[in-house]
Amino acid sequence: MKITPSDITKDYIGKEITVYGIVLHIRDLGKKKFILLTDGRKILQAVYEGEEKIKRGDSLKVRGILVEDQRAPNGVELRAKEITKLSEVKEEIFDQWSLRKMHKDKKIKYRPLILRLPEYMKIFETYAKVVDLLREYAKKQGLLEIFTPKVVRMGTESGSQVFSILYFDKDAYLAQSNQLYKQMLMASGIKGAFEVGSYYRAEASFTPRHLTEFRCFDVELNYIEDYNEIMDFLEDMIKYVLKKLGIKVERDFPRLTFEEAKKILEEKYKIKIKEDLTTEAEKALGQYAKEEYNADFIFITEFPYEARPFYTMKKEDNPKYTYSFDLLYKGLEIVSGAKREHRYEILVKQIREKGINPERLKWYLEAFKHGIPPHGGFGLGIDRFVKQILDLPDIRDVVLFPRDPDTLEP
């Protein structure tokens, strides 16, 4: 394997090595050139005395001796003996400072160039690490990783628009979630399942928290008796991820019912809500969690059935409400989940209540005819989760090539 700047360790000091990288910056003092090489993860300074014309953006192969130098980035410097150009830049327009000062929209256009800076690459390294840890936790609990279709016959999420596509001679849509498929799988008797997937919502939302294409970590657990079991699983999973990232979570996540939250919002923050939480309400509840419990996370439970999809189980003692929940992290909803309705007759009734013809869901209902255990689960928005972990202002900051109503390139 080739050596790039992030591979450099103290073990290489005093040795002749060949390093590959892209020129991030160059200071040309005539015969002597100070070259900053990057692989996105680390920067290595190379010093070279030669006549070659080198520009920012050139790809180089540099042979030389690695020495200690506390004045250099990361405390080491490559005393170059030979430089070979692997590719030559056509437009030398960006240096490390102009990349950092670039407008946020340009940072998307020039994302590959921005990632020459380690502080930006770190965002996507963290994202990848979070996904690895979520997978790791779910597998340790005995869950099966699944892969469901992203081209479907109908939408699954009430209140969300779908992207329609032509699938040969049939009308089809890009999937809004994997909800119906992961539920059907529970008919196998499996302990539970999870999926890392991309989903699509045709919502013209121009906010720092919405995208038209987003990534979700979906979990479905079988044999659920109490919906608190789902929240316990989720809470343990998040604590596991944050601990591995070196972030301490000092206390259990507080849990408020929707009606309790509604009362707090009206009395303390003068915010009125109906059947669901608004952005303003979420921010206020995040503030309340911090002030009242010194917590970054808070569960809001038992949402009105009016605001939840047909597959959500109603409360037995008060069917106006459901065995459902949202998890807020620093005032932003990152998870929505619930215990599902697994009883065939009741499920068909709820489908009709939501104004859907059960015939359209015949393929889904078939599994329920043959028996499905009580089950439930959640979808965690990975983009939002990472955004809140890193305290970044815009969800587009954590997505490599984001899609919003205005962005279809790159």
C-alpha positions in Angstrom: 0.0 0.0 0.0 1.1 3.5 -0.7 2.2 5.8 2.2 0.1 9.0 2.5 0.5 11.8 5.2 -2.0 10.1 7.6 0.2 7.0 7.6 3.2 8.8 8.9 4.3 7.7 12.4 7.4 8.3 14.6 8.6 4.9 13.3 9.5 6.5 10.0 11.8 9.2 11.5 15.3 8.9 10.1 14.2 6.6 7.3 13.9 7.2 3.5 10.3 6.9 2.5 8.0 7.7 -0.5 4.9 9.7 0.3 1.9 10.4 -2.0 -0.4 13.4 -1.6 -2.0 16.5 -3.1 -0.4 19.9 -2.7 -2.5 22.0 -0.3 -0.2 24.9 -0.1 3.3 25.9 -1.3 5.7 28.5 -0.2 8.3 29.0 -2.9 11.5 30.8 -1.7 13.3 30.4 -5.0 15.5 27.3 -4.7 13.8 26.1 -1.5 10.1 25.1 -1.5 8.0 24.4 1.5 5.2 22.1 0.3 2.1 21.1 2.4 1.0 17.6 1.2 -2.5 16.4 2.2 -4.5 13.2 2.0 -7.5 14.9 3.7 -6.7 13.3 7.0 -3.3 14.8 7.8 -0.9 17.4 6.5 2.8 16.7 5.9 5.3 19.4 5.2 7.9 18.5 2.6 11.0 20.7 2.0 12.5 20.5 -1.5 15.4 22.2 -3.3 14.8 21.9 -7.0 13.7 23.6 -10.2 10.4 21.9 -10.8 7.4 24.2 -11.0 4.8 22.9 -8.4 1.3 24.3 -8.0 -1.5 23.9 -5.5 -3.6 21.0 -6.5 -0.8 19.0 -8.1 -0.7 15.3 -7.1 2.9 14.3 -6.1 5.0 11.3 -5.3 7.8 12.5 -2.9 10.8 10.5 -1.9 12.9 11.7 1.0 14.1 11.4 4.7 11.6 12.0 7.5 13.0 14.2 10.3 11.6 15.7 13.5 10.8 19.4 13.3 8.5 21.0 15.9 7.9 24.0 13.6 6.3 21.7 11.0 2.7 20.5 11.1 2.4 17.3 13.3 6.1 17.8 14.3 7.7 16.1 11.4 9.1 17.1 8.0 10.0 15.3 4.9 13.4 16.4 3.4 12.6 15.6 -0.2 15.2 14.2 -2.6 13.0 13.6 -5.5 9.5 14.8 -6.6 7.4 13.2 -9.3 4.2 14.8 -10.6 1.4 12.3 -10.9 -1.1 14.8 -12.2 -1.1 18.5 -12.8 -3.8 21.0 -11.7 -5.5 23.0 -14.5 -6.9 25.8 -12.2 -4.8 26.9 -9.3 -7.5 29.0 -7.6 -7.9 27.7 -4.0 -5.5 27.8 -1.1 -6.2 26.5 2.4 -7.5 29.9 3.6 -9.8 30.5 0.7 -11.3 27.0 1.2 -12.0 27.7 4.9 -13.6 31.1 4.1 -15.8 29.7 1.2 -19.5 30.3 1.3 -21.5 27.3 2.5 -23.1 26.7 -0.9 -19.7 26.7 -2.6 -18.5 24.3 0.1 -21.0 21.8 -1.4 -19.9 22.6 -5.0 -16.3 22.1 -4.1 -16.7 19.4 -1.5 -13.8 17.2 -2.7 -11.5 20.2 -2.4 -12.8 21.2 1.0 -12.0 17.6 2.2 -8.3 18.4 1.6 -8.6 20.1 5.0 -8.4 17.6 7.9 -11.0 19.5 10.0 -13.6 19.0 7.3 -12.6 15.4 6.6 -13.0 14.7 10.3 -16.8 15.4 10.0 -17.1 12.5 7.5 -14.8 10.3 9.5 -17.1 10.8 12.5 -20.1 10.1 10.4 -18.6 6.8 9.2 -17.6 5.9 12.8 -21.1 6.6 14.1 -22.6 4.2 11.4 -20.0 1.6 12.3 -20.9 1.8 16.0 -24.7 1.7 15.4 -24.2 -1.5 13.4 -21.8 -2.9 16.0 -24.3 -2.4 18.8 -27.3 -3.9 16.8 -25.3 -6.9 15.8 -24.2 -7.5 19.5 -27.9 -7.6 20.4 -28.5 -10.4 17.8 -30.2 -8.3 15.2 -30.0 -9.1 11.5 -28.9 -6.5 9.0 -31.4 -6.3 6.1 -31.6 -4.5 2.8 -35.0 -3.4 1.6 -36.3 -2.0 -1.8 -36.0 1.7 -2.5 -38.4 1.6 -5.4 -41.9 1.0 -4.1 -45.6 0.9 -5.1 -46.8 3.5 -2.5 -45.6 5.8 0.2 -45.6 4.8 3.9 -45.3 8.1 5.8 -48.4 10.2 6.3 -47.9 13.8 5.6 -44.9 13.4 3.5 -44.7 13.8 -0.3 -43.2 11.1 -2.5 -41.0 11.3 -5.6 -42.8 9.5 -8.4 -40.9 7.5 -11.1 -41.9 5.4 -14.1 -41.0 1.8 -13.4 -41.4 0.3 -16.9 -45.1 0.5 -17.5 -46.0 1.0 -13.8 -46.2 4.0 -11.5 -43.7 3.7 -8.6 -42.1 5.9 -6.0 -38.8 6.3 -4.2 -39.1 4.9 -0.7 -39.8 7.2 2.2 -38.8 4.5 4.7 -38.4 0.8 5.0 -41.2 0.6 7.6 -43.6 -1.9 6.0 -40.8 -4.3 4.9 -39.1 -4.5 8.3 -42.5 -5.1 9.9 -43.3 -7.9 7.5 -40.0 -9.6 8.3 -41.1 -10.0 11.9 -43.5 -12.8 10.7 -40.3 -14.9 10.4 -40.1 -15.0 14.2 -36.7 -13.3 14.1 -35.5 -11.4 17.2 -35.1 -8.2 15.3 -33.6 -6.4 12.3 -31.8 -3.2 11.3 -31.0 -1.4 8.2 -28.8 1.6 7.1 -30.6 3.1 4.2 -31.2 6.2 2.1 -34.8 7.5 1.9 -36.6 10.3 0.0 -39.1 12.9 0.9 -40.4 15.4 -1.7 -40.9 18.2 0.8 -39.9 21.7 -0.3 -38.4 22.5 3.1 -35.6 25.1 3.1 -34.3 24.6 6.6 -31.0 23.6 8.3 -32.6 20.3 9.4 -34.3 19.0 6.2 -33.1 17.2 3.2 -34.9 15.5 0.3 -32.6 12.5 0.5 -31.5 11.4 4.0 -29.9 8.4 5.7 -31.7 6.5 8.5 -30.7 3.7 10.9 -33.9 1.7 11.2 -34.5 -0.9 13.9 -37.5 -3.3 14.4 -37.7 -5.5 17.5 -39.9 -8.5 17.9 -41.9 -9.8 20.9 -42.4 -6.3 22.4 -44.7 -6.3 25.4 -44.2 -2.7 26.5 -43.1 0.1 24.2 -40.7 1.3 26.9 -38.5 -1.7 25.8 -38.0 0.0 22.5 -36.9 3.3 24.2 -34.6 1.3 26.5 -32.9 -0.3 23.5 -32.5 3.0 21.7 -31.2 4.8 24.8 -28.6 2.1 25.4 -27.6 2.2 21.8 -27.0 5.9 21.8 -25.1 5.8 25.0 -22.9 3.0 23.5 -22.1 5.1 20.4 -21.4 8.3 22.4 -19.2 6.5 24.9 -17.1 5.0 22.1 -16.8 8.5 20.7 -15.5 9.8 24.0 -18.7 11.7 24.9 -20.1 11.2 28.4 -23.8 10.9 29.1 -24.2 11.4 32.8 -27.9 10.4 33.3 -30.8 8.5 31.9 -33.0 10.2 29.3 -36.0 11.9 30.9 -39.4 10.8 29.4 -42.5 13.1 29.2 -45.8 12.3 27.7 -47.1 14.5 24.8 -49.7 16.1 27.1 -47.1 16.8 29.8 -44.9 18.4 27.2 -47.8 20.4 25.8 -48.6 21.8 29.2 -45.0 22.8 29.8 -44.8 24.5 26.4 -47.9 26.5 27.0 -47.2 27.5 30.6 -43.4 28.1 30.5 -42.7 29.0 26.9 -46.2 30.4 25.7 -46.0 27.9 22.7 -49.2 26.3 21.6 -49.2 23.0 19.7 -51.9 20.7 18.4 -51.2 17.0 17.5 -47.4 17.2 16.9 -44.3 19.1 17.9 -43.2 22.1 15.9 -39.6 23.2 15.4 -40.1 25.9 17.9 -41.5 23.4 20.4 -38.6 21.0 20.0 -36.1 23.8 20.7 -38.0 24.8 23.8 -38.2 21.2 25.1 -34.5 20.9 24.4 -33.9 24.0 26.6 -36.3 22.6 29.2 -34.4 19.2 29.3 -31.1 21.1 29.9 -32.5 23.4 32.6 -34.6 20.8 34.4 -32.7 17.6 34.0 -29.2 18.7 32.8 -29.9 16.4 29.9 -29.2 16.7 26.1 -31.8 14.0 25.4 -35.5 13.8 26.2 -38.2 11.4 25.1 -41.6 12.7 24.3 -44.2 9.8 24.3 -47.8 9.0 23.6 -48.4 11.2 20.6 -52.0 11.6 19.4 -53.1 9.0 16.9 -54.1 11.8 14.6 -50.4 12.6 14.1 -49.1 9.1 13.7 -49.2 6.6 10.7 -51.8 3.8 10.5 -49.4 1.1 11.8 -49.0 2.7 15.2 -50.7 1.0 18.1 -53.3 3.0 20.0 -53.2 3.1 23.8 -55.6 0.5 25.2 -56.9 2.8 28.0 -57.1 5.9 25.7 -57.2 5.2 22.0 -56.9 8.9 21.2 -53.2 8.5 22.0 -50.5 5.9 20.9 -47.6 3.9 22.2 -45.2 6.1 20.3 -42.3 8.4 21.0 -39.9 11.0 19.6 -36.3 11.4 20.9 -35.0 15.0 20.9 -31.2 15.7 21.0 -30.2 19.2 21.9 -33.7 20.4 20.8 -33.9 18.5 17.5 -36.0 15.4 16.8 -33.5 12.7 15.7 -35.7 9.6 16.3 -39.4 8.6 15.8 -40.6 5.2 16.9 -43.5 3.2 18.3 -45.0 -0.1 19.1 -46.8 -1.3 16.0 -50.3 -2.7 15.5 -49.8 -6.4 14.8 -53.5 -7.6 15.0 -54.8 -8.0 11.5 -58.4 -6.9 12.0 -57.4 -3.8 13.9 -54.6 -2.9 11.4 -57.1 -3.1 8.5 -59.5 -0.8 10.5 -56.8 1.7 11.1 -55.8 1.7 7.5 -59.3 2.6 6.6 -59.4 5.3 9.3 -56.4 7.0 7.6 -58.3 7.1 4.3 -56.3 4.3 2.6 -57.9 1.4 0.7 -56.7 -1.8 2.3 -56.5 -3.4 -1.2 -53.5 -1.2 -1.9 -51.7 -2.8 1.0 -52.8 -6.4 0.3 -49.1 -7.5 -0.2 -48.2 -6.0 3.3 -51.3 -7.3 5.1 -50.7 -10.8 3.8 -48.0 -11.4 6.4 -50.3 -10.3 9.2 -52.9 -12.8 8.2 -50.4 -15.6 9.0 -49.4 -14.2 12.4 -46.9 -11.6 13.5 -45.7 -11.2 17.1 -46.1 -7.9 19.0 -43.3 -5.7 17.7 -42.0 -2.2 17.4 -39.1 -0.1 16.4 -37.7 3.3 15.4 -35.9 5.2 12.7 -32.9 7.3 13.7 -31.9 10.1 11.4 -28.2 9.6 11.0 -27.6 13.0 9.4 -29.3 14.8 12.2 -27.6 12.7 14.9 -24.1 13.5 13.6 -25.1 17.2 13.1 -26.0 17.4 16.8 -23.0 15.4 18.0 -20.7 17.9 16.2 -22.8 20.9 17.0 -22.9 22.0 13.4 -25.5 24.6 12.2 -26.7 23.0 9.0 -27.5 19.4 8.2 -25.8 19.8 4.8 -22.5 20.2 6.6 -22.5 16.4 7.5 -23.7 15.0 4.2 -21.1 14.5 1.5 -23.3 15.5 -1.5 -26.6 16.7 0.0 -29.9 16.9 -1.8 -32.4 19.7 -1.0 -35.0 21.3 -3.2 -32.4 23.5 -4.9 -29.5 21.0 -5.1 -29.2 18.3 -7.6 -25.5 18.7 -8.4 -22.8 17.6 -7.8 
